[in-house]
Amino acid sequence: MSQQTQRVLIALRQMIVDGAFAPGEHLAEVAVAERLEASRTPVRSAFAELEKEGLLTRAGGRGYTVRAISPDDIRDAIEVRGALEGLAAGLLAQRGLPRNVRALLADCLARGDALFAAGMLTDEALEDYHDLNMRFHAAIVEACGNKAVAEALARNDSLPFASANSIAIDRAAADREFDRFRLAHMQHHLVFDALDRGEAFRAETLMREHANAAMRYAEIFGETPVEAADFRVITGRL
């Protein structure tokens, strides 16, 4: 994914999160591109990614519409993801961590350490975290040795905020959000340690907890009625 597409994707996801686009609202490439001061190509790519994440629905040949989301939609998807990724981590710990996968995970951790050492998350840092978070999760699933787990996760990723790609940030609460992402990164360190030691039960438990930490966003989502005129949620998959 190009840097411009990733930037547009994060911006669009956050706009949906913030209620800038209401459930059922039609989104057209040209209008959104003009609003974001971007070209149509990254907007088109971002639309396709958001459809995969379950945030947009294709409207025939006329662009996309914003999907209505309930707290239960988020909660159910996160529960399934926690079970599947926990299983993947447990299986990988049992198999033993291959040298190349260990190196990839360690690189993600080192990059994350450098980002959080700055004490704040800029837009560029958030893009970097988005990438390393996606790589960390994908590496565990791909290396677990069970294709059924990967296929089940791929299906679950089409549900709202279930995908590891679905990161949003509340800029109005920057300190809290920094702590949230830093905690998620610390959990990555713990998962890595369990994998590296071959501790299958611990790895599975930690990965489940890592996913289920996002449950509070389903609760926040439920604090406000899901209506076309009032759609707000602070959420993110870590």
Secondary structure, 3 states (H helix, E strand, C coil): CCHHHHHHHHHHHHHHHHCCCCCCCEECHHHHHHHHCCCHHHHHHHHHHHHHCCCEEECCCCCEEECCCCHHHHHHHHHHHHHHHHHHHHHHHHHCCCHHHHHHHHHHHHHHHHHHHCCCCCHHHHHHHHHHHHHHHHHHHHHCCCHHHHHHHHHHCCCCCCCCCCECCCHHHHHHHHHHHHHHHHHHHHHHHHHHHCCHHHHHHHHHHHHHCCHHHHHHHCCCCCECCECCCCCECC
